[in-house]
C-alpha cells in the first residue's frame, strides 16, 4: 500500500487467477463508495453534521500491469500486506522480496 497507489500480486493456478482477474477488472466498481455500517443495517438517512463528505473516487481504476508464467515463485516469504510511505520505499521492498531466495 502506498499513498498514491496499491499493488496486488497474485500467484496461483490458472483457474483461480482467471476468476481473481475477472473480479478485479470487471466485477468490482472501483468508483463506487462502500456503504457505511448504518446504511448496511437499514438506517438510511442524511449525513450527520460530524460526518465528512465522501471523497471523490471517480479517478480510481484497476489496471493489469503484467501477466504471465514464471519458472519459480518470486515471493517465497510473502507476509500479508505491507505499507510504503513513498514510491522509492515500495520499489526497494519489492526488489528485496523478489530477490530473496530460501
Secondary structure, 3 states (H helix, E strand, C coil): CECCCCCCCCCCCHHHHHHHHHHHHHHCCCCCCCCCHHHHHCCCCCCCCCCCCCCCCCCCCCCCCCCCCCCCCCCCCCCCCCCECCHHHHHHHHHHHHHCCC
